[in-house]
């Protein structure tokens, strides 16, 4: 699935299978400590950073 997303230009080519765990952990911490508007804005930054 990752290779397909990378080939299609939907995911950064340097994204590795081990990357999601720390990213999800960081996002969970942000959600716990933020207002809904703030964490949604940061989620957009997070998604944009993964795109190719």
C-alpha positions as CSV (number, residue, x, y, z in Angstrom):
1,X,0.0,0.0,0.0
2,X,2.8,2.4,0.8
3,X,4.6,1.7,-2.4
4,X,1.4,2.3,-4.3
5,X,0.8,5.6,-2.6
6,X,4.4,6.6,-3.2
7,X,4.3,5.6,-6.9
8,X,1.1,7.6,-7.3
9,X,2.7,10.7,-5.8
10,X,0.3,10.7,-2.8
11,X,2.9,10.0,-0.2
12,X,6.5,11.2,0.4
13,X,9.0,8.8,-1.1
14,X,11.0,8.8,2.2
15,X,8.1,7.6,4.3
16,X,8.9,4.3,6.0
17,X,6.7,1.6,7.6
18,X,8.0,2.6,11.0
19,X,7.0,6.2,10.7
20,X,3.3,6.0,11.6
21,X,3.7,5.0,15.2
22,X,5.6,8.1,16.4
23,X,3.5,10.4,14.2
24,X,0.2,9.0,15.6
25,X,1.6,9.3,19.2
26,X,2.5,12.9,18.6
27,X,-0.9,13.6,17.2
28,X,-2.6,12.0,20.1
29,X,-0.7,14.1,22.5
30,X,-1.6,17.2,20.6
31,X,-5.3,16.3,20.6
32,X,-5.2,15.8,24.4
33,X,-3.7,19.2,25.0
34,X,-5.4,21.3,22.4
35,X,-8.8,22.8,21.5
36,X,-10.7,21.3,18.6
37,X,-9.8,24.2,16.3
38,X,-6.1,24.0,17.2
39,X,-5.7,20.2,16.7
40,X,-7.6,20.2,13.5
41,X,-5.3,22.9,12.1
42,X,-2.3,20.9,13.2
43,X,-3.8,17.7,11.7
44,X,-3.9,19.6,8.4
45,X,-0.1,20.4,8.8
46,X,0.5,16.8,9.6
47,X,-1.3,15.5,6.5
48,X,0.3,18.1,4.3
49,X,3.7,17.1,5.5
50,X,3.1,13.5,4.4
51,X,2.1,14.4,0.9
52,X,4.6,14.1,-1.9
